[in-house]
Amino acid sequence: AMSCDYRVMAQGYSIGLNEVKFGLMPPIWFLPTATNVLGHASAERLCTTGVLLEASQAQSIGLVDEVVKEDEVLEVAEKELLSVLGTTNASARGMSKQAFRLDAVDSLAKDADVDAEMFCSLALSDPIQASLHQYMEALKAKSKGKGA
């Protein structure tokens, strides 16, 4: 969501970066993006606590731009997209986006091997696998409870 130009979220849902709760850290390349979108304090809080935010909380820190009813998400997103596409020059918009993201793209390219190695060493470790397994089982149980 952080790389999207406009983020629409449905009421009644939550969003966040809960990797840390399972012993993982967000990818290195993601940290500058989060900081650019949210500011340092909010980005650090989300990345280090694993807190999930309700839609209105996510909007208040800039993680999402608009909160609507679930059945309005696509309509609102499409309206915003058509508004932007209809009022801006595609070439200038694209070059501007590239300029804003240049540092993040350079960092991604520079740190890709380190990032992949760090993630794999953490994700494949026995404690993390056990934690992820527990989480998946809890999600399955929650899903079954909603379907009953």
Disulfide bonds with the S-S distance in Angstrom:
none
